[in-house]
Amino acid sequence: MERVVGTKEMTTVTAIKIGENLMINVGIARSIGIVKSIHKNEIEIDLKIPVCADKNDKVVLSRQILGRWRLIGYGEIVG
């Protein structure tokens, strides 16, 4: 996504970095994890609480911005 969803200001999404905390939502499951690696358009996240997901399931990613979790991107499970 180009802009952060849910902020009053037009905040642009910065690139995801290794070591960053992100929240991932898969269906109704939610977990927080740390980004372990980045390869082109794929990221690997070490989740604190495992979630059940199948290959090609849709996910959304959120980042803490100004003390709240804000939607910054979406994708799907690979591998």
C-alpha distances in whole Angstrom, upper triangle without the diagonal:
4,6,7,9,13,14,16,15,12,11,9,7,10,10,12,15,18,20,17,18,15,15,15,16,18,19,21,21,20,20,20,20,20,18,21,20,17,18,15,13,15,15,18,19,22,22,25,25,25,24,25,22,23,22,19,18,15,13,11,10,11,12,15,15,18,20,18,15,12,9,6,5,8,10,14,17,19,23
4,7,9,13,13,15,13,10,9,6,6,9,10,13,16,19,21,18,19,17,18,18,19,21,23,25,25,23,23,22,22,22,20,23,21,18,19,17,15,17,18,21,21,25,25,27,28,28,27,28,26,27,25,23,22,19,17,14,13,13,14,16,15,18,20,18,16,13,11,8,9,11,14,18,21,22,26
4,6,9,9,11,10,7,6,4,5,9,12,13,17,20,22,18,18,16,17,18,19,21,23,24,24,22,22,21,22,22,20,24,23,20,22,20,17,19,19,22,22,25,25,27,28,28,27,29,27,28,27,24,23,20,17,14,13,12,12,14,12,15,17,15,14,10,9,7,9,12,16,19,22,24,28
4,7,7,10,9,7,6,6,6,9,12,13,16,19,20,16,16,14,14,15,16,19,21,21,21,19,19,18,19,19,19,22,22,20,22,21,18,19,19,21,20,23,22,24,25,26,25,27,25,27,26,24,22,19,16,12,11,9,9,11,9,12,14,12,10,7,6,5,8,12,15,19,22,24,27
4,6,9,10,9,8,9,9,13,15,16,19,22,22,19,18,15,14,15,15,18,19,19,20,18,19,18,20,21,21,24,24,23,25,23,20,21,20,23,21,24,23,24,25,25,24,26,24,26,26,23,21,18,15,12,11,9,10,12,10,13,14,11,10,6,5,7,9,12,15,19,22,24,28
4,7,9,10,10,12,12,15,18,18,21,24,24,20,19,16,15,16,16,19,20,20,21,18,20,19,21,22,23,26,27,26,28,27,24,24,23,25,24,26,24,25,25,27,25,27,26,28,29,26,24,20,18,14,13,11,12,12,10,11,12,10,9,6,7,10,12,15,19,22,24,27,31
4,5,7,7,10,11,15,18,18,21,24,24,20,19,17,17,19,19,23,23,23,24,21,22,21,23,23,23,27,28,26,28,27,25,26,25,27,25,27,26,27,27,29,28,30,29,31,31,29,27,23,21,17,15,13,12,12,9,9,12,10,10,8,10,11,14,17,21,24,27,30,33
4,7,8,12,14,17,20,22,24,27,27,23,23,21,21,23,23,26,27,26,27,25,26,24,26,27,27,31,31,29,32,30,28,29,28,30,29,31,30,30,31,33,31,34,33,35,35,32,30,27,24,20,19,16,16,15,12,11,14,13,14,12,13,14,18,21,24,28,30,33,37
4,6,9,12,15,18,20,22,26,26,22,22,21,21,23,24,27,28,28,29,26,27,25,26,26,26,30,30,28,30,29,27,28,27,30,28,31,30,31,32,33,32,35,34,36,35,33,31,27,25,21,19,17,16,15,12,12,15,14,15,13,14,14,17,21,24,28,31,33,36
4,6,10,13,16,18,21,25,25,22,22,20,21,23,23,26,27,28,29,26,27,25,26,26,25,28,28,26,28,26,24,26,25,28,27,30,29,31,32,33,32,34,32,34,33,31,29,25,23,20,18,16,15,16,13,14,17,16,16,13,13,13,15,19,22,26,29,31,34
4,7,9,13,15,17,21,22,18,19,17,18,20,21,24,26,27,27,24,24,22,23,22,22,25,25,23,25,23,21,23,22,25,24,27,26,28,29,30,29,32,30,32,31,29,28,24,21,18,16,14,12,13,10,11,14,14,14,11,11,10,13,17,20,24,26,29,32
4,6,10,12,15,19,20,17,18,16,18,19,21,24,26,27,26,24,24,22,22,21,20,23,22,20,22,20,18,20,20,22,22,25,25,27,29,29,29,31,29,30,29,27,26,22,20,17,15,13,12,14,11,14,17,16,15,12,11,9,12,15,18,22,24,26,29
4,7,9,12,15,17,14,15,13,15,16,18,21,23,24,24,21,21,19,18,18,16,19,19,16,18,17,15,16,16,19,18,21,22,24,25,26,25,27,26,27,26,24,23,20,17,14,12,11,10,12,10,13,16,15,13,10,9,6,9,12,15,19,21,23,26
4,7,9,13,14,12,14,13,16,17,20,22,25,26,25,22,21,19,18,16,14,17,16,14,16,15,14,16,15,17,17,20,21,23,25,26,26,28,27,28,27,25,24,21,19,16,13,12,10,12,11,14,17,16,15,13,12,9,11,14,16,20,21,23,25
4,6,10,12,10,13,12,15,16,19,21,24,26,24,22,20,18,16,14,12,14,13,10,13,12,11,12,11,14,15,18,19,22,24,24,24,26,25,26,24,23,23,20,17,15,12,13,11,14,14,17,19,18,16,14,13,10,11,13,15,18,19,20,22
4,7,9,7,9,9,12,13,16,19,22,23,21,19,17,14,13,11,8,11,10,8,11,11,10,11,9,11,11,14,16,18,20,21,21,23,22,23,22,21,21,18,15,13,10,11,9,12,13,17,18,17,15,14,13,10,10,12,13,16,17,18,20
4,6,6,9,10,14,15,19,21,24,25,23,20,18,15,12,10,7,9,8,8,11,12,12,12,10,11,11,13,16,18,20,21,22,24,23,25,24,23,23,21,18,16,13,13,11,13,15,18,18,18,16,16,16,13,14,16,17,19,19,19,21
4,6,9,11,14,15,19,21,25,26,23,20,17,14,11,8,5,6,6,7,11,13,13,12,9,9,9,11,14,16,19,19,21,23,22,24,23,23,23,22,19,18,15,15,13,15,17,20,20,20,18,18,18,16,16,17,18,19,18,19,20
4,7,9,13,15,19,21,24,25,22,19,16,12,9,6,5,6,8,10,14,16,17,15,11,11,9,10,12,13,17,18,20,23,23,25,24,24,24,23,19,18,15,15,12,14,16,19,18,19,17,18,18,17,17,19,19,20,20,20,21
4,6,10,12,16,19,22,23,20,17,14,10,8,6,6,8,10,11,15,17,16,15,11,11,9,11,12,13,16,18,19,22,22,24,24,23,22,21,17,16,12,11,9,10,12,15,15,15,13,14,15,13,14,16,17,19,19,20,22
4,7,10,13,16,20,19,17,13,10,7,6,5,7,10,12,14,17,19,18,16,12,12,9,10,10,10,13,15,16,20,20,22,23,23,21,19,16,14,10,9,7,8,11,14,13,13,11,12,13,13,14,15,17,18,18,20,21
4,6,10,13,16,16,14,11,9,6,6,6,7,11,13,13,17,18,16,14,11,11,8,10,9,11,12,14,14,17,17,20,20,20,18,16,12,10,7,6,5,8,11,14,13,12,9,10,10,10,11,12,14,15,15,18,20
4,7,10,13,13,11,7,6,4,6,9,10,14,16,16,19,20,18,16,13,13,10,11,9,10,11,12,12,15,15,18,19,18,16,14,10,8,6,5,6,8,12,15,13,11,8,9,9,10,11,11,13,14,14,17,20
4,7,10,10,8,6,6,6,8,10,11,14,15,16,18,19,16,14,12,12,9,11,9,11,11,11,9,12,11,14,15,15,12,10,7,6,5,7,9,12,15,18,17,14,10,11,10,11,10,9,10,11,11,14,17
4,6,7,6,4,7,9,11,14,15,17,19,19,21,21,18,16,15,14,12,14,11,13,12,11,9,11,10,13,14,14,10,9,5,5,7,8,12,14,17,20,18,15,12,12,10,12,11,9,10,11,11,15,18
4,6,5,6,9,11,13,16,16,19,19,19,21,21,18,16,15,15,13,15,12,14,12,11,8,8,7,10,11,11,7,6,5,7,9,12,15,18,21,24,22,19,15,16,13,15,13,10,10,9,9,13,15
4,6,8,11,14,16,20,20,22,23,23,24,25,21,19,19,18,17,18,16,17,15,13,10,9,8,11,13,12,8,7,7,9,12,14,18,20,23,25,24,20,17,17,15,17,15,12,12,11,12,15,18
4,7,10,14,16,20,21,23,25,25,27,27,24,22,21,20,18,19,16,16,14,13,10,10,11,13,16,16,12,11,10,11,13,14,18,19,22,24,22,19,16,17,15,18,17,15,15,15,15,19,21
4,7,11,13,17,18,20,22,23,25,26,23,20,19,17,15,15,12,13,10,9,6,8,9,12,15,15,12,11,10,11,12,13,16,18,21,24,21,18,15,17,15,17,16,15,15,14,14,17,19
4,7,10,14,15,18,20,21,23,24,21,19,17,16,13,13,10,10,8,9,7,10,11,15,17,17,13,12,10,10,10,11,13,14,18,20,18,15,12,14,13,15,15,14,15,14,14,18,20
4,7,10,13,15,17,19,21,23,21,18,15,14,10,10,6,7,6,7,7,11,12,16,17,18,15,14,11,11,10,10,12,13,17,19,17,15,12,14,14,15,15,15,15,15,14,17,19
4,7,10,13,15,17,20,22,20,17,14,13,9,8,6,6,7,9,10,14,15,18,19,20,17,16,13,12,10,9,10,11,15,17,15,13,11,13,13,14,15,15,16,16,16,18,20
4,7,9,12,14,17,19,18,15,11,9,6,5,4,6,8,9,11,14,15,18,19,19,17,17,13,13,10,11,11,12,16,19,17,16,13,15,15,15,15,15,16,16,15,17,18
4,6,9,12,15,17,17,14,10,8,5,5,7,8,11,12,14,17,18,20,20,21,20,19,15,15,12,12,11,13,16,19,17,17,15,16,16,15,16,16,17,17,16,17,18
4,6,8,11,14,13,11,7,6,4,6,9,11,14,14,16,18,18,20,19,19,19,18,15,14,11,12,12,14,17,20,19,19,16,17,16,14,14,15,15,16,15,15,16
4,7,10,14,14,11,7,5,5,6,10,12,15,15,17,19,19,20,19,20,20,20,17,17,15,16,15,18,20,23,23,22,20,20,20,18,17,18,17,17,15,15,16
4,7,10,11,8,6,5,7,9,13,16,18,18,19,21,19,20,19,19,20,20,17,18,15,17,17,19,22,25,25,24,21,21,20,18,17,17,16,16,15,14,14
4,6,7,6,4,6,9,12,15,18,20,20,20,22,20,20,18,18,19,18,16,16,14,16,16,19,21,25,25,24,21,21,19,16,15,15,14,15,14,13,14
4,6,5,6,8,12,15,18,21,23,22,22,23,21,20,18,18,19,19,17,18,17,19,19,22,24,28,28,27,24,23,21,18,16,16,14,15,14,12,13
4,6,8,11,14,18,20,24,25,24,24,25,22,21,19,18,19,18,18,18,17,19,19,23,24,28,29,27,24,23,20,17,15,15,13,14,15,13,15
4,7,10,13,17,19,22,23,22,21,22,19,19,16,15,16,15,14,14,14,16,17,21,22,26,27,25,22,20,17,14,12,11,9,11,12,11,13
4,7,10,14,15,19,20,19,18,19,16,16,14,13,14,14,12,13,13,16,17,20,22,26,26,24,21,20,17,15,12,11,9,10,9,8,10
4,6,10,12,16,17,16,16,18,16,16,15,14,15,14,12,13,11,14,14,18,20,24,23,22,19,18,16,14,12,12,10,11,10,10,11
4,7,9,13,15,13,14,16,14,15,14,15,15,15,13,14,12,15,15,18,21,25,24,23,19,20,18,16,14,14,12,12,10,10,11
4,6,9,11,11,12,14,14,15,15,16,15,15,12,13,11,13,13,16,19,22,21,20,17,18,16,15,14,14,13,13,11,12,13
4,7,9,9,11,14,14,17,17,18,17,18,15,15,14,15,15,17,21,23,22,21,18,20,19,18,17,17,16,16,14,15,15
4,5,6,8,11,13,15,16,18,16,16,13,14,13,14,14,16,20,22,20,19,16,18,18,18,17,17,16,16,14,15,16
4,7,10,13,15,18,20,21,19,19,16,16,15,15,15,16,20,22,20,19,16,19,19,20,20,19,20,19,17,19,19
4,7,10,13,16,18,20,17,18,15,16,15,16,17,18,22,24,21,20,17,20,19,21,20,19,19,18,16,19,19
4,7,9,13,15,17,15,16,14,15,15,17,18,20,24,26,24,22,19,21,20,21,20,18,18,16,14,16,16
4,6,10,13,14,12,13,11,13,14,16,18,20,24,26,24,22,19,20,19,20,18,16,16,14,12,14,15
4,7,10,12,10,12,12,15,16,18,21,23,27,30,27,25,22,23,21,22,20,17,16,13,11,13,14
4,7,9,6,9,9,13,15,18,21,23,26,30,28,25,22,22,20,20,18,15,13,10,8,10,11
4,6,6,9,11,15,17,20,23,26,29,32,31,28,24,24,22,22,19,16,13,9,7,9,9
4,6,9,11,15,17,20,23,26,29,33,32,29,25,25,22,21,18,15,11,8,5,5,7
4,6,9,13,15,19,22,25,28,31,31,28,24,23,20,19,16,12,9,5,5,6,9
4,7,10,13,17,20,23,26,29,28,25,21,21,17,18,14,11,8,5,5,8,11
4,7,10,14,17,21,23,26,25,22,18,17,14,14,11,7,6,4,7,10,13
4,7,10,14,17,19,23,22,19,15,14,11,11,9,6,5,5,7,11,14
4,7,10,14,16,19,18,15,12,10,7,8,6,4,6,8,10,14,17
4,7,10,13,16,16,13,9,8,6,6,5,6,8,10,12,15,18
4,7,9,12,12,9,6,5,4,5,7,9,12,14,16,19,21
4,6,10,10,8,5,5,7,7,9,12,15,17,18,21,23
4,7,6,5,4,6,9,10,13,15,18,21,22,24,27
4,5,5,6,6,10,10,14,17,20,23,24,27,30
4,6,8,9,13,14,17,20,24,27,28,31,33
4,7,9,13,14,18,21,24,26,27,30,32
4,6,10,12,15,18,21,23,25,28,30
4,7,9,12,14,17,20,21,24,27
4,6,9,12,15,18,20,23,26
4,6,8,12,15,17,20,24
4,7,11,14,17,19,22
4,7,11,13,16,19
4,7,10,13,17
4,7,9,13
4,6,10
4,7
4
